[in-house]
Amino acid sequence: MTKAELIEAVAKSAGVSKADADRTIGAFFDTVVATAKKGGKVAWPGFGSFSTSKSKARTGRNPQTGAAVKIAASTRMKFTSSTTLKAALNKKKK
């Protein structure tokens, strides 16, 4: 699903204009990013949570040349799905 398709689907589902849906979705992601920058966590019960994790500096390899490459330490964004979402995606067969 593209950004435009997401905005259209949210606008239709919520009964609002596409512009309102775009601003709302944009505000949501801006809030998630701002909270993550502060080291916080954003949780939505029944859906999942967004948080950050730190990766240490390490040495990798250039796949074309095999030469060693230094990879800097970084902060990564992580999404953990809730058990409710996992259950909805993985219906048990009887």
Secondary structure, DSSP 4 states (H G I P E B T S, - for coil): --HHHHHHHHHHHHT--HHHHHHHHHHHHHHHHHHHHTT--EEETTTEEEEEEEE--EEEE-TTT--EEEE--EEEEEEEE-HHHHHHHSPPP-
